Amino acid sequence: MRNKKILIFLLSLTILALVLDVLSCSSRALKNRNQNNNENILLSHNQGNEITAGSKSDVIHKEFLDSYKPQKTDYNFYFTYKIVHSWWDAVALGMEDAVRQFEEKGIHITYDYRAPEAMSANDQVNRIKKAAALKEYDVIGVDVADIDIVTPVINQIIAQGNKVMTFSSSDSGKENGCKRIAYVGNTHNFEDGEDLAEALCCYLNYKGKIAMLVGNVGAPCHEDRARGAEKVFSKYEGIELVDVQYDEDSDINAYNFTKEFLANYPDLDGIICCNMSNPVGAGRAVEEAGKAGKVIIVGMDHDERAIKYLRDGVIYALAIQDCYSIGFDTITTAVKIADGVLPGSLYPEKTEEESTIFYQKDAAGLLRSLYGVIE
């Protein structure tokens, strides 16, 4: 029932014993899957003018249920995320492992995990309204596509008696007037943008012209990474941000925008990519132009194609999030929310999943551990 990407990912995780027996996940949970589909990293400079990160084992690590005893034996959740994409397939691995562990304890969890083929805040609004109207879900989880559009609807369905959390990569919190109960996911997108920008600037010796690919207009994670990068670029007189484009989380759009960058700025020195798709498109365009190693690319996450570009020196650095933990903690938090437990000692209002920056020397290990690629 799983698509090919998930099967490959599961195999590699089993090999490493990071996610044991994931293939035995609850069939009830899998049946409801969409078939279409703690600290900030400490950075330092080394003699090679490369920024290094902490432990490379932080990308994915096995998690286990805590001592909390659920109050029911059956739960049903609804989760909607931004777009059908392999990044959220990785989040689903953590979800399925949590479901399996609950199943072993006699707790049965079913969930819908759905998203559109193209990101749309209006589509997301329609999905959560319909889910709320059914009155059959213990918790509704939202990976917020656009704060301004989605927040009022979250508040509306909460007022109707629904329990709502946010998860994955994009939150809408109290500062936005959102009444969601908790958020599980990346709380440091701004810092991820800063870290990638610092890595790029360091490599360029703080001098050069840089273009940026963001993703979706209004998507909190993409916009926050862009703002973090812009803050860093503004610190250095020798760094000039010459162009910014939104590629709608499409590697094809990123490819076309990168070709435009290369044509419009023949002396371009670097490109920073703020989502998982755009390093793939940027890498392809730079490689085809024969400018690998001349136009330096940094970007986000674990697309296999991007990691191969990292291995081949087309991409300089990738910041990879711990998607497995995001998924696992989403399920365990949803159970507690369903039981009426508010954030506090048993779970935080916001989690702090980690990201780690990887370089060319790490690529072979990433391909082996994440995709089973043996070279």
Number of C-alpha atoms within 10 A of each C-alpha: 11 17 12 9 13 17 16 15 17 23 20 20 24 15 14 15 12 17 22 15 15 21 17 13 20 21 16 13 20 19 14 16 20 17 13 12 17 10 9 17 17 11 15 12 12 9 6 7 13 18 22 17 19 15 10 13 8 15 23 21 16 15 16 13 14 8 7 10 11 16 12 12 12 14 19 19 22 23 25 25 23 27 20 18 20 18 18 21 20 23 22 24 26 27 25 26 27 26 29 23 20 21 17 11 12 12 17 19 22 20 25 20 21 21 23 19 12 14 19 16 20 12 16 26 22 14 19 22 15 11 21 24 13 9 12 13 20 20 26 26 27 28 26 28 30 24 19 16 15 23 21 16 17 27 16 15 18 19 11 11 10 21 22 26 26 27 28 29 27 26 29 26 18 10 7 12 13 19 20 22 19 24 30 31 27 24 21 21 24 21 19 30 30 22 25 27 26 20 25 29 21 15 17 18 12 18 17 19 19 26 23 26 29 27 26 23 15 16 23 21 28 26 21 22 27 27 18 21 26 18 15 17 22 12 10 13 10 14 19 18 18 14 14 16 17 19 24 21 24 19 21 18 20 28 22 15 23 25 19 12 24 18 12 12 15 9 14 20 22 22 28 28 30 32 27 25 31 32 35 26 25 32 31 24 24 24 17 11 13 11 15 20 16 13 25 24 29 29 32 28 25 26 21 18 16 27 28 20 23 25 21 16 20 28 29 24 31 28 24 21 26 22 30 28 27 28 25 24 27 27 25 21 24 28 24 19 20 22 15 11 15 16 16 8 8 13 17 14 17 18 18 16 24 24 27 24 27 25 20 19 11 15 22 17 18 20 21 16 20 23 21 18 14 9 7
